Amino acid sequence: MSTIILGSQWDNLVGSGVVFNVEAFFKELGELETKGVPRVHERIHVSSRCHLNFALHAAVDGLSEQELGLNQIGTTKRGIGPAYSTKASRDGLRVIDMYHKSFEDKLRLLERGYRKRYGDLLKYSVEEEIQRFSRYKDQLRPYIVDAVAYSKTMRERKHSMLVESSQALSTRDRSRHHRDSNDWISARSRLR
């Protein structure tokens, strides 16, 4: 999560291109709340279309790194690469999938595919993950938005927002009241 949320004028949208780790999200929210960030829960939103980054992805990340031997790429082993792989191959699950009956079956299917590849080396319990996500469903619900509708509303209201995406951040700073769409800028160029 971006540190820009520390500024009380910014809303934060975790965009659709992000692979989203629910556990890390709640941990970071707790840290922001502890630091006294104003209205933190009101200003953080998550696209319903984000792909989920499971503990399964982290387990697989470590195993795939081991397979590379001396050619390891130096992964963080947080599952980001495998989560993006399942996103690209259309096998991944999105935030919105948590609220559908097929969620458990889809996650089990994903686990079976990895289990075929890694066998007993894969130290992971799909049933434990399903239980965690059954608890996350209610906790996460207030933060979930349709990113397109949310962005449109923010634009109409001329509110400032930060959008976290898969490769960068972009800001929508309405405090300067630009009249066209050219005021979407990357945070990187903004900070220069």
N, C-alpha and C positions, 0 to 999 in steps of 0.2 A: 504494500500500500504506500502511496506517495506521501512524502512529508508535507506536500502542499495542503493536505487536509488540516494541518495545524493552523493555517490561516482561516479565520472564521468566515471570510467572504466566499470561500470556495465550496462547491459541492463536488463530490467525487463519484464517477461512474466507472465501475470495473466493466470494460467493454466486452463485446461479444467475441473478440479474437483472443481473449486471455484463456489460458488453462487455469482453472480456479481451484485452489486448495481450501476447502471449507474450514478445516481445523486451523490452518494458519490464519485465515481471515478472522476467526473469533479470537484467536490469541492476540493478533495485532489490534483488534478493536478493544480488547481488555487493556492492553498497554496504553493506547491512546486515551481511554477513559481514565486510567490511573494518572496520566499526565495532566488531566483536567482540560482536554481539548473540548471546546464548546460545541454542543449539539452534535457530537460525533455520530450518534446513531441516526439522526435525522438527515445527515449530509452524505452518508455512504450508501451507494446503490450498486446493485449487481445485475448485470444483464442476464435475463433468463436463458440466453443463448450461449453463455460461457460453457466451455467443455470442462468437465470435472477432472481434477488431478487426484487420483486415489492413492492410498497406501500401496495398492497393487502396482501402480506405476513406479513408485519409489523402490519397491522390492525388485522389480524387473530392471530398473535403471542400474542398480548395483550388479546384477547378474550379467547384463549385457556388457558392462564395463569390464568385468572379469574375463568374459569371452575374448575381448580384444587383446588381452595379454600385454605385451610391450607396446602395443599401438593404442593404448587407452587415450581417450580424449579429455579426461580430467573433469568428468561430470560432477555436479554437486550431489548426485544421487538422491535428489528430491522428487524425481519422477517427471520432470518437466519435458524432457525429450520423448519418453514413451507416451506421455499424455498428448503431445502434439502429433505423434505418430498415429495414435488411435483417432485423433481428430481428422487427420489427413486421409486416413483409410476409411473413414466414416463408420468406424466401429466404436467410437467414443460415446460417452453419455454426457448430456448437457444438464445444466442446473434444473431446467424445467422437467427433465426426465425423472427427477426425484419424486415427483408428484403423480406419477403414472404407475399403474399396476405392473407394467412390463419392466420397471427399473431393476428389480431383483433378478429376473431372468436374464436381462441383458448384461448385468454385472457378472453373473455366474458364467455366462457364455464367454465373456472377455477373459475371465480367470481360467476357464478350461483351455482356451487357446494358448495362453501363456504356460499353463501347466503341461501341455503337450510338448512345448519347446524345452522347458527347463526341468520338468519332472520334479523329483523330490528336492532339488536345489532351491525351488521356490518356497520360501518360508512366509506363508501368507494364509490368512483365513478369510475367505469371502463372506462367511456368515457373520464374523465379527464386524467386518466393514458394513454389511447390510444393517446390522444393529446400530452402529454409529450413525449411519445416514438416516435411519428412522428417527433418531433423536434430533439430528440437524434440521430435518424438514420444517418443524415448527419454529425453531430458532431463526432459520434463514428467511422464512417467508416475508417478514416485514421489509427486507432489504431488496427483494427481487423486483425488477422492473422490466418492461418492454423497452429496450434501449432506444429504439427508433422513436417511439411515442414520447419517452422521457426527454430525449434530446430536443425534439420539436417543441415540447412545452418549455424547456429551459430557454430556448432561443426566443420564443414568443414573449416570455417574461423578462428577457434581457438579463438573465442571471449568469453569473460566472460559474464555470465548471471545469473540472479536469477529467479527461477521459484516459483511462489506462488501457492500452491495447497491447497486442502481442509483441511489438517491436519498439514502441516508443510511447511517449505521453503527448497529449495535445491539450491545449487550453482553449477555452472559449471565454474570453475576458470581455464581458459586456460592460464593464465599468467605463470603457472608453467609447461605448455606443457606436461601434462601427455599423455601417448600414448594409454591408454585403457579406458574402460568405468568405471573403479573403481574410477574415480575422481569425480563422483557425490556423494556429501556428504550432510548431513543435515546441515542447518545453525546452528541448536542448537549445534551439536557436534563441528562445526567449531569455535563457540564462546567460547567454554570451554578452 
